[in-house]
Amino acid sequence: MSALVTPLCTADDASFWPWRTWTDFARLSPAEKLATTVIVPVAGMADWGLGHPLDAEELVLMHVIKSAVQAPPAGFVPLVIPPLRFVLGPAAGGAFAVDPPTAHALLREVALSIHASGFRRLILFNASPWNEELCAAASRDLRIELGLQIFRINLGHIGLDFHPTRSTTRREVQTVITCLTGRPPEPGPAAEPAAGPRWGDETVVPLAGPGVPLERGVVHGAELLSVAKSRVLSLFGEIATYPPLPRGGALATQTPP
């Protein structure tokens, strides 16, 4: 990447879609495109009560993706687009969130572009607990409409869950952000407020007490990122073993008797 180009986000230059030229794409054969998996990062902006900036979802997600695609497993050919930032978010503490129909339409527009470019495999790689159902619904709808082969990965399912009441790894997420920013978190309240339901409660409960000290956070955060990378590489390896969808992705239809 040229030093004169403003980075769009944290990314691996070799696998980042925006750094490819039109001629790069023109050189790809149809078979090479079918063998490529396009990674669609989904990350909102919100205060998750961790004492860190609003872009923490994207910060963690893109570092995990970057580290994993730099040494992908055999048979896995990644191509990463910039993160989708205008998605769903918690009502309190969220920023730039959109309503579900708009978020779904955004995923559809991106998938249409990927499909029109000749690619058929993609991963919705989501950081936000508020977008897990959205990605699941969009995956189903786009599989039916476009014949795409879609996989889903959520940070919450690889040990980095941002959810304020469901998560059992909030301190780990906070520590990872401390490692990536090089800044300790702002201290939370002495005790956590009473939590609401484990799911469906949009109240972000601040994480109580001080975070891990900076020096320890840098070391432990790097260890946690390494574990997350290993889990993602395992999933990438599993995805690489899936054969292409039959009939070019077209759904089977029944012929009336």
C-alpha positions, 0 to 999 in steps of 0.5 A, a space after each residue: 500500500 502506498 504511504 500516500 493512501 489514507 488507510 480505510 481501516 486495519 487491514 492486510 494489504 495483500 488481501 484487501 479488496 480496495 488495494 486491488 486494481 481493476 486489472 487485478 480483478 480482470 486477471 482472475 479466472 472464473 475458477 479463481 473467483 469461485 475459490 475465493 472467500 470474500 470476508 464482510 466485516 460487520 462492526 457498529 459503534 457503541 459504548 459497551 461499558 468497557 471504558 474504551 472508545 466507540 470504535 472498539 468493535 471494529 478495532 478488535 474485529 479487524 485486528 483478528 481478521 488481519 492476523 488470520 488472513 496473513 497466514 490462512 490455512 491451505 485452500 482458503 483464499 481470502 479477500 476482505 472488504 472494508 467494514 460495514 459500520 452503519 448497522 444495528 446498535 444498542 439504543 443507549 450508548 450507540 452511535 450511527 446505528 440504523 434500523 433493521 430494514 436499512 441494515 439488511 438493505 446494506 448487507 444486500 447491496 454489498 452482497 449484490 456487488 460481490 455477486 456481480 464481481 463473480 464471487 460466490 463464497 462469503 463470510 459475514 464476520 460480525 463483531 456486534 451482539 446486536 447484529 447476530 440475528 441480522 447476519 443470520 437473516 441476511 445469510 438466509 435471504 441472500 442464499 435464496 435470492 443470489 445463490 451465494 454460499 454464506 458462512 457466519 462468524 461472530 466474535 462473541 462465539 470465539 471468546 470475545 463477546 461484547 454483550 453487557 449481560 450475556 458475555 462471560 468474557 467482558 474483561 478479556 475483551 476490555 484487555 484486548 482493547 487495552 492491548 490494541 490501543 496502548 491505553 488503559 480503560 477508564 475505571 468503571 463503577 465500584 459495583 455493577 448495576 443490576 443487570 436486566 434479562 440476559 438477552 433483549 435488554 439494551 441497557 449497557 451495564 458498565 464493567 465494574 472496577 479498574 481494568 487490567 493494568 496497562 503493562 499486563 494488559 498489553 501482554 495478556 491482550 496479545 495472548 488473547 488475540 493469539 487464541 482468537 486467531 487460532 480459533 478463526 484459522 480453525 474455522 477458515 480451515 473448516 470453511 475451505 473444506 466445503 465444496 461449492 454449492 451444487 447447480 451454481 447455488 441455484 435452489 432445487 425445485 420440485 417438478 409437479 407430478 
